Amino acid sequence: MASWRRSCPEGLEIRPSVGKGLGLFTTKALEEGEELFEEDPVCGMALLMFDQPNGRRHCQHCMRFLPETLEGGTSVCCAAGCGAFYCTKACREEAWAHHSVLCGANECWANFEQEARECCNEYYILAARALASLRADTLEEDLWEQSPWSGYASPAWWETMKRPKYEDSDSESSASHGESSSADLDSEDEASLDRFFQSTVRDQTCDMGQKLLSVLEGQVSSLAEALLRAGPEPLGRLMGLLRVNAMALHAFRQVGEDEDQDLARGMAIYSLTSAMNHDGEANCFVSSDPDMPQRCLVRTLRRVEPEEELCIDYLQGSPYTTEQRCQVLLQQYGIAPPEEPKEPMPYMGTAFVDGHVCAGTRAHQQTAGWCLIVSSFLFKTMTSTAISWHVLLWHFHIKTIPGTS
């Protein structure tokens, strides 16, 4: 099972990148289409998205399609009878690192998972798996530095989101009631709403952290418990780490026919791939094989010279306009837009090449596709005459891995 520790293959190094923190570099020349490395998710944490209708037909650990029917087939189920199915006993045993604590047969965990589903936030589940998999028990003053993920980019996740703007669908009706939309707010009101939004997310994180502690207490390492007792910041940073480093996954039963048949979408964290920075003119791409959807493969898009940084395009192939790309990159990843942003390639949906799932406009260019996580937040819209409450849907983008060529 892959660990959080970053280990580079020969010829690759992680070192400081100007203006970007750490980055992945090559010490030798690389040819176009060269395979650099492949890796499995950290702690085997490939997670299906909540909204996947075919989710139960895929392994709950590696996302591989379960070839037989669940009843009387070759798949194996959780020994505690929670309803989780796996493609093999090996997958079930690997998943036990966190599933032994986070099992649906545990009522406390089942309630926590249900609450995460109600706010449509898979990050809470991934964070719980990371904490449940911790084995360190020695506590020092700086708890975060003791965690195996301390070297990863980890802004508090409420700092990686911009407050969603409320646009009234019936401006005439609002005007007749003395209300106004977000567009009518002055800078002071906007700043107040921004603070309220971040505070709401932080409070929700604090509440979920206490509930997660009640699930894990006495069953996990002392470091995991201490991180949750330290307030919302450690959990917020862990979720921020997941938010800015997670890669999306696509798993299919078969390719070449109905591309939506038995499609499942998920996400995972990869130790080495997460060190790769964004570049609108990327020299590498990330892909995966439908037979092993949890495993990512990194290849070059062009010839790469020695000492050059290896980068991917976080949003390649996504159905975003140039303006939307700039907004997502700035809001979620803190990447300032270039002075002259280039028009993105047109979104072509999902394609199949040589039996593998691909996305984007080029058959070999696989940092394409996209996935949205929807989370509901209740926040107030301030106007000069009234305070009204609205439930808004906020969309989260995650880096993507479609198929390999």
N, C-alpha and C positions, 0 to 999 in steps of 0.2 A: 504494500500500500504506500502511495506517495506521501511524503512528509512536507511540512512547510519549508524545510531547509532548501535553499536554492543551490543546486549543484550544476555547474555548467559543463557541457561536453568540451572536448579538446578544440581549441580555436575560438571559443567564445568566452567573454568575460562580462561581469556586471561591474560597472564603474560609474562615477558621477557623470551626468549629462548636463551641459550648460542650460540653466533655466528649467530643467525638467526633473531634478532630483537624481535618481539612479536610472540607468539605461543598460541595454544589452548591446555589446559591441563584438565585432569580429576582429581577430588578429591576423587573419589570412584572407586572400581573395576567394570569393565565392562565385560560382557560375549561376546563370539563370536556371531556375527550376530545381536547384540543389536542395535536398532534404537536410535540414539542420538538426532537428530533434523531434521526438514525440514524447508525450508524457500523459500520465493519468491524473485525475483530480486529486488535490490535497485531501487526505483522509478518505478518499473514495467518495467525496461529497458531490455527486451528481444528483441534482434535485429537479423533479418534475414541477412544472408550473401548476398552480392551483386550478387553472381554468381548462386543463386538458381533458376533453371528454373520453379519450382513449387511454388515459393514464394508467389504469389498472391492467392494461394489456402489455405493460412494459415493466421490466425489472426495477424495483424500488431502489436499487443500488447503482447499477450501471446504465439503466435506461434501455437496455437491449430488449427487442421485441420478444415476448413470450410465445414461442411457436405453436404451442398446443393450447387448448382451452384450459382455463384455470381449474376446472373440475376434472380430475382424473388425468391431467396432463403431466408433462415432465418438470414443470416448475415446482419450486419448494416454497412453503409458506413459513411465516414467523412461528417459532415453536410455542410462543405464548398465545397464539391464536388471535392476533390483533387484525389480521386481514392483509398484512403486507406480503407480497409475493416477490420471489427472486428467481432469476434464470438458473442458478446453480447453488449448490450448498456452499461453494467457495464465496460467492457474492454474499450470501446470508451471513457467513462467518465474518467477513470483512466488515459488513454493516453493523455487526454486533458491538463494535467499538463504541458506537453512539446509541444504537437501537436498544441495547440492554437497559438503558435508562429512558430513552425517548421512544417507548413502545406504546402503541395505542391502547394496549390492555391496561396501562397505567392511567387511571381516570384523571389525575392531575395534569399529566402531559396531554391527554386527549382534549381537555378543556383549553389548555394553552394553544394547542394547534388549531382548535376551532376558532379561537379569538384571532389568531394570526390570519386565518382564512377570511374571517369577517372583515378585516381591514385590508385584505388582499395583499399581504406583505410576506413573501417567501423569505426575505432576508432574516426575519426572526427565526425561521426554522433552520436556515444555514448557520446562523450565529449559535443557536442552541446545539447543533451538531458539533461545531468547533469546540465549544466549551465542554461538552460531554466527552469529547475525545482527549481532553487534556490529561496528562499524567503527572505533571510536575507538582510537588508538594512543598518544596522549600520556598518560603516566603521571605522576600527582602523588601526594602523600602519602596522601590519602583516596581510595582506589580506589572505594568505594561511591558517593561523591558524583559521580564522573565517569560513572557508568552512567546511561543514559537513564531508568531507572526509580527513581532515587533519591528522587523526591518521593512515591512510593507507600507506603502502609502495608505494612510488611515485617517483622513479628516472625519470629524464628527458628521454623521450622515445628514443631520439637519442643515449643515453648511454646504452640502452638495446639491441642494434643491432651491429653486426659486419659487416664491409664492405664486400659485396659479392665479391668473387674473379673471375676475368674474365679469362676464359680458352679458348684459341683460338681453334676452331674446325678444323682449317686447318693450322697446324703449319708450313708446308712447304711453303704455300702461304705467311704466315706472314714473314717467314724468307727471302723469295725472295724480299719482300718489305721493308726489314730492320726493321720490327716490332718484338716485343716479347710479350709473355704472362705474366700474373701476376707472374708466377713461376720464371721469369727471373729478377724480380725487386729486388733491394737491399733493405736493411732495411730502408734507408733514404727515398727512393721512397715509400715504403710501409707505412711509418709513414705519409708522405705527403698525400697519398691517403686516409688514415684513417681520417685525419683532414678534408680533403675536403669533404668526405662522410658525416661526422657528421655536418659540416657547411651547406651542402646542405639540409639535413633533417631539421636543425634548421631554415634555411631561408624559407623553404616551410611551416613550422609550423607558422612562423611569418606572412607570407602572408595569410595563411588560417585563422589565428586568426583575422586579420584585416577584412577579408571578413565576418567572423562569427559575429564580432562586428556590422557590418553594418546591419546584419539580426536581431540581438537581441536588438540593441540600442533603448531605450525608451519603450521597451515591457517587460523587465525583471528587476530583482532586481539590485540595484546599485552595489552590491558585484560582480555579474556576469560581469557587464560592467567593473568594476575596474580591475578584474582579467585579462580581455582581453586587457585592455589598458596598463597593466604593462609589456608588452613585451612578447616574446615567451615562457619564462620560466614557468609561471603558466599553460598555455595550454599544454606545453610540459610535465610538471609533471602530469597533469591530464591524458594525453594520456599514459604516462608511467605507471600510476596507473592502467589504464585499461589493458594495455599490460601484466603486470605481475600478475594481479588478475582475469582477465576474465576467465569464464568457458564456454566451448562449449556446445551447445545444439543440440539434434536430435529430430525432430518431424516427426511422421508418420501418415498416414491415417489409416493404420491397419498393424498388424504384422503377420508373419507366411506365407506370400505369397512372392510376389516380393519385396525384401527389399528396392529397389530403387524407387518403385512406391510411388509417392507423398511424397518423403523424402525431408525434409527441414532442413538445418543446420543454426545455429545461435550462438549467444553468449550473456552472461549476467554477471552482477556483483552481488555477494551475500555478505552481510555484515559479517556474521559469518564464512562461508566457506572460505572466502578470507583470514582469519586469520590462516588457517591451512598451515603448512610448508610442504616441500617435504621431503620424505624419500624413498630411493630405496627399503626398506623393510617396507612399510607402514603398519600401524595397522588399517587403516580405508579406506573406499571407498565412492565415491559420485555417486549417481544414480538419475534417474528421471523416471516418469511415462509418457508414450506417451499421456495419456488423459490430463495431465497437464505438458507439456514439459518444461514450464518455472520454475517449482518448483523442487528444488533439495532436496535430502534426503541423510543423512550421517549415515552410519552404520559401525560397527567394523568388521574387518577381522579375528580377533583372540581375545583371552582374553587380557584385558588391565588392568594393575595394577594401584592402586592409585598413583597420582602425575606424571603419565607418560604423555608425550606429545602426542597429537593426530595428526597424520600425514597422508598425502595421497601421492601417487606417481603421480606427474604431467604428466608423459608420459607413464603410464602403458598401455600396449596393442598397443601402436603406432608402426607403421612399420619402426622403426628406428633400426640401428645397435647399438652396445654398444658405438662405437666411436661417432656416430651421437647424441645419447642421451647425452653424456657428453658435446658435443659442444653446444647443445640447452640449457641445464641446466646452463652452464657457461655463454653463451652469453646473454641469455634473463633474467635469474633469478639470475645470480651472484653466482651460486652454484658450488663450486669446485668439480671436480670428485673425487671419493674415490680412495685410493691407488690401490685397486684391484677391478675394476668395474665388476659386475656380468653380465653375458649374459642375455639380456631381454627375456621374454617369447615370443614365435613366435606369429606373428600377425595373428589372425584368422578371421578378418573382423567383420561384424555385425552378432549377433546371437539373437534368440528369445527364451525366457524361460517363460512359464506360462503367455503368452500374453503380456510380457513386452520386450522392446528392450534392449539388452545387447551387450557388446562388450568385446573382450579379450578372454583369454583361459579358465577362470573359469566362471561358470554360475552366481556366486554371486559377482564376482570381477569386479566392474563397472567403475573404473577410467581408462577406456580404450577408444580407438578411438582417432581421431585427426582431426584437421582441419587446413587448410592453408589459410592465407590471403596474397594475392599477391599485392605488391606495386611496382610501377615503379619509379626508380630514374635515373636521368641522371648524370653520373659522368665521369671524365676523367681518362684514363689510361696513366700513364707516362712511357716512355721508354727512353733509352739513345739517341734515334735518332728521336723520333716523339711523338706527343701528339695526341691521337685519342680518339674519343668520342663514348661511347657505352650506349645503354639503357639496363639496367639489371633488372631482376625480383628478388625481394627479398622476401623470404617466412617468414611469422610470425606464430609461433605456439601459440596456446592458450590451457590452461588446459581444460579438457573435462568432460562432463557429458553424458554418454549414459543412459541406462535404469536401472530399479530396478528389483530385483528378487522377 
